[in-house]
């Protein structure tokens, strides 16, 4: 990828784009894109693919690499970018999540996200605590699909929810009439159900659809 920064700068100028224009197309900040043109950072494969699409050329034409290397990899690996809440959501007692605005992004291969690949309601965060350790161990990174209502859920779903104090937790969800039950799944018997009335100010942030752990 020698002189890749010169190549993408030249292509941008030929098209009459500003750095802001290209950064927007790449779903990233202008300053981060600027590092590409300065040669301070190298675009990951997903961004190379997007740049190639912007300029209607192949990745090998963009990078100067042989077609049988990057081009092949690009065809076999597809990724999407998702918001990542770089704070812990509690799997024990609820804990406030700060920094919900201007969230950083992470790239996740479609092979991992599966049927949810590219879903604009999918985001990721990390779990802290042992109340769900039978299913989701401490330090797991969980993928969540946003849901706005308890009526969109079914009993047995694992959810992230917030209380009226804007505190967040992850538990099994059950609805029994007007009661909302959030149930742990822990090897520690000291964890127990948390029960609210459906009229309480409980907000379902989303349904957990996947998780990953470091062994």
N, C-alpha and C positions, 0 to 999 in steps of 0.2 A: 504494500500500500504506500509505496514511496510517492511523496508529493501529492498525497490524497487531498491535503488541505488546499493546495494550489488548484487542484482540479475542481473541487466543489465551489471554491470562490469564483473561478472562471465561469463555470456553468451558471451560477447564480446571476452573475453580471450579464451574461449573454441573454438570459431570460428577462432581465430587467427587474429581478426580485431584490428586495431589501433583505437583510438578515432577519428582520422581524417577520417578513413574509414566510421565509423558509422555516424558521423556528416554529411558527404557528402550524404549518403543515406537518411538522414532525412532532407536534404536541410536546414541546419543551420550551424552556426559557430562552430568550435571545442571547443572554450571556453564556449559557451552556452551549448553544449552537456556535457562538463566536469562538469558543475554544477549539471546535473542529477546524475552523478556517485558519486559526492561528497555529494549528499543529500541536496544541497542548494536550488534547485528548483525541482518541480515535473512536469514531462511531462504532457502536456494536452492530452485530449483523442485522438486527431488526431495523436500525436506522439507515444502514447501507441500502437495505431493500427499499425503504421508503424514499431515500434520495434518488435511487435509480428509477423508481416509478415517477417521481416528480419531473425528472429530465428525460423520461422515455428512453432510457438506455439500459443495458444489462449491468449487473453488479461488476462483472469482470471488466467491462468498459470503464466503469467508474473508478475501480481500484487499480486496474492494470495487472491484476492477478490472473493466472491461467484459468480458463473457463472451467476446467475439470476440478477445481478446488472450491472456491467460494460459491460458484454458481450451483454446484451440486449440494453443498451444505445448505444454501439458502432455500433450495427446493424441498429439502427434507426436514428443516427445522422452521417452525413458524411460531412467533411470539406476539403477545399483546402487552400493552402497558396499563397498569392499574394503580389506583391510589393506594398508598400504604400508610396506615396510622402508626407512627413510630413511637407508640406508647403501649402500655399493657392494658388489656381488659381483664378484669379479675374473674378467675374461676373459683373465688372464695367469696369474700365480702365485696360488694360493689365498690368500684373505685372510679373517681372522676377522670375522664380522658380530656387532656388539654390539646391545644393545637389542631383543632379540627379543620381550620382553614389553611389554605396554601399547603396542602398535603404533598409530601414527596411521592414519587412514582417508582414502581418496580416493574421489571419485565419478567413475565412468566410464560414458559413454553406452552403452546396449545395442548401438547401431549399431557400436561399436568392438569390444566383447567378443564379439559374434555368438553363436555356439552356446553359448558359455560364460557368457552373461549370467546373473547371479544365482547362479552356482555358488559354494557356500560353501567350496570348496577352492581358489578362485582368489585369488591375492594378487600384489602388484607390488613390484618393486625395480629399482634402477638398476645398469647394468653399467659397469665401469671396466676398461680394458685393450684390447689390440689382437689378442689371440689368436683372436678370433672375428670379426674385422672384415670378412671376406668376406660374412658373414651378418648379424651383429649389431654395428653400429658402436659405438665407444666413446661413452658417455653415453646409450645407449639405455635406455628404460624397458621392462622385460620383464614380461609376464604369465605366471604359473606356476601350474599345477595340481598340487596336492600328490599325491605318490605315495609309498608306503611300502616298495616292494620293487622290486628289479631285474627281477623276473619279470613286472611289470606294464608293462614297457617293451619296445620293439622296436628293433632296430638302426637307427641313423640318427636317433633322437630327440635333440633338444637338451635337456640336463638341467642342473639345478643340483644339485651333490652336495657332501657334506662328508667330510673325512677323519677319522681317529681323533683328530686334534688339534683337532677342531671348526672346521676351516677350510673355506671354501666356494669353489667355482669353477663356471663354466659352460662346457660343452663338448658335442660330439657324443658319444653313447653307443653302444658296441658291446659285445656279449658273444660271446666265443669260448671255448666250453667253460667252464672254471672261471676264465677271465680276463675282467676288466672293463677295457675300453679307453675312455679319454676322449680324444677327438681334437680338436685345434684346427682352425680354418679361417681362416688368416691370410695376408695378403700378406707377412708377415715369416717367412722360412724358419727362423728360430731357434726357433720353437715346435714342439714335438714331442708325440707321444702320451705319456700317462701311463697306466701299466698296473698293475692291482692284482689280487690273487687274490680270488675270490668270498668267501673266508673272512675277508678283511681287514675291518676295521670301517669300511666305506664305507656311508654313508647317502645314498640318493637323496632329495633335498628335494622335487623336483618336475620336471615336464616343462614346457619353455618352449612356450607356445601362441601367443604374439604378442609383438610388440615395436613401439615407436614411437621415432622419432628427431627431433631438432631440426636442421634444415638451416641 
